[in-house]
Amino acid sequence: MRLLNFVKIYYGITKEKLMILYKENRILVNDKLEKLTYKLNDNDIVKIDGKIITKFPFSYYLYNKPKGILSMISDKKESYINQINVKNKLMVAGRLDKDSHGLMILTNDPFFINKISGSDSTIQKEYIVTLYYPITDEFINKMNEDIIIRNRLLKKVNIHVIDEYRFKIILSEGIYHQIRKMVIYSGNRVKDLKRIRIGKYELKDLKENEIKEFKI
């Protein structure tokens, strides 16, 4: 791991604050000044203002987000961070909008977050979508067309019809409100949106607002 990332993660500061410490020569590796691009070895000792910075174990949780809960850290009661009881400060890997519900992954591992929801991520995310109006052949055909959102051509998707109003869909890219926009384009509206899977991790019988720790 590079010195830059090590300090950001384990000292818990922004890049801007880190740069201030670096320019003031307050970050030392084995009591020497090193570049932020320096690749740390397991036996290297990093100090900031004379204090040794130690690693901590990363934590990973599945979380069943209810509707109305925000997928961002905030002082508001509706923030997911105020709904759970854990010691570590956990970030979201794979956000859901306020009106959607279902599986989110919470972790303090930035590398795992980037793997799940980074701009280059191809991790599959599976949803159950409930519509206001019945599913028609025309709707299915429209959903299978080339759709452009934010000047970006979306990858082709296949939908699995469950019943007259519901279908499953799997996405491997993360465009803001992608499913809702695809449904509107296809002549319908989303009544309910529930995520049931992220990669190999499934919601299963996890109850709303509950978390469950897992190992990677």
N, C-alpha and C positions, 0 to 999 in steps of 0.2 A: 504494500500500500504506500502511496506517495505521502510525504509529510503533510502536504496541503489537505488531503482527505482525512488523514488521521486526526489532525487538530480540529477540523470542522466537526467530525463525528463525535470524538471522545471528549472534546472540550466544550462542545455544544454551542458554537458561535457561528455567525454568518461569515461569508468570505470577506466582506468589507471590514469587519472587526479584526479578522485574522490578519489582513494586510497591514493594519495599524500595528499590531503586535510584531509582525515580521519586520517592518521598516524601523521599528524601535529596538530591534535586536533582542527581543524578549523571549524568542523561541530558540531553544538549544537542543541539539541532539548529541548525546554523550559529551555534554558541556562544550560543544562547538557549534558555530553557526553553519547551517546548511541551507541550500536552496530549497524552495518549497516543492520542487520536482524530485527531491532526493527520495529514493526508494528505501523504505525502512526495512531492516532485518529484525528478526524476532527478538534478538538480544539488545537492540538499540533502546536507549532511555531518552524519552522526550520530556523536557521541562519547559514550563512557562512561568516566568517570574520566580524561578527556583523550585516550583512545585512539580513533582513527577506526575505525568498524565498516564493513567493506566487504562487498559482496555476493559470493557464490560461485555458480558454476553448479550447477543441480540435476542430479542423476543419476537414471537410470531403468533398472531391470533386470528381466528375466523370470527367475524362479527355479523350478526343478522340485524342490519339497520332497518328500523321502522320508517314508515312515511313520516315526513315532518322533521326528521333529524338532519342536521347539516353535516356534510362530509368535510368540514374544515375546523381547525382549532379556533375557538372563539370563546369570549366570556359569556356568550349567550347560553341559556339553559338548553337550547336546542342543539348545541354542538355535540357531536359524538363523544368528545373528550370528557364531557360532563355527564355522560350516560354510563360510563364504564368505571370499574374500580380496579386500577392497576397502578403499580408504582412508577413504571417507566413512562416517558412521554412517547406515545405511539402516533405515527403518521399513517396516512391512508395509502394503500397500494391498490388503485382502482376505485376512483370516486363514483358515487351515485348522486344524482340531483335530489333536491329536497322531496320531490313528489314521487320518487322511486324508492323501492325497498329491496331487501335481500342481502346477498353476500358481499361483504367487503373484507379485505385483509388489512390488519393493523400491525405495524412493526416499527422498530427503531433502526432497521437495517436499510440504509439508503440504496445499497446496491440491489437488494431484492425489490425495492420499490421501483427502481429504474427498469428492472427486468420485467416486472408486471405491467407497468403503465408508462414507461418511457416512450419517446416519440418513435423509436425503432422497434418497439415491442410487437411481437406477433402472437402473444399468448391469447388463446381462445377464451371468450367470455360468453356464457350461455344465459339466455333470458326467456321467461314466459311473458308474453304480451297479451293483454286483454283489450279488445277494441270496443268502441261505442256502437259501431254498426257491423252487421254480419259480413263475414269474409266471402268475397266473390271471386270468380275466375279472373275478372278484370283486375281486382286488387292484387292477386298473386302474380299476374303477368307484369303489372307495374313494378312490384317489388323486385322482380327479376331483371328489370331493365337496367341500363347504365344510368346511374344516379350521380349527379355532381352536387357536392355540398362544400361551400367555402372554396370554390374553384378547384376542388379536388375530386377526381373520379374515384368513387368508392369501389372496393373489391366486391365481386359478385357474392351473393349470399343465397342460401337455400332456406326456405321456411318450412317447418313441419306443422301442418294444421292439426290442432288438438280437437277442436270442436267448432261450432258456428262462429264463435267470437274470439277464440284463443289460438295462438300459435307459438312455437318455439323458434328461436333464431340464435345463431352463433356468429359472433363478430370476432375479428382478429386485428382490428384497428380501433383507435379511440378518438372519434370525432365528437365534439360537443353536441349532445342531444341527437345523436345519429339516428337511433331507432325512431324517435318521435318525428324527426324530419322526413325520414323515409316513408313512414306511415301517412303523413300528411300529403307528401308527393303522390302517394298511391291512392289517395281519395278517401282516407279514413282518419280516425283520431284515436290516440292511446288513452284508454281509461285506467289501466293499471300496468305497471312495468316492474317485474321482479327478476333479479339476477339469481341464478341458482348454481352457477359454476364459474370459477376462474381457473383456467388450466386444469390441473388434476385435483383441485380443491373444490369440494361440493358443499352446498348448504345443508342438505339432508334434513335432519330433524332438529337442527339448532333453532331454538325459540327466539322470537323477536327480542331485541335488545340484549341478548346473551352473547358472551364471547367464549371461545374455546381455544386453548393454547395448542400449538402443533410444532413439530420439528421439521426442518427441511433437510 
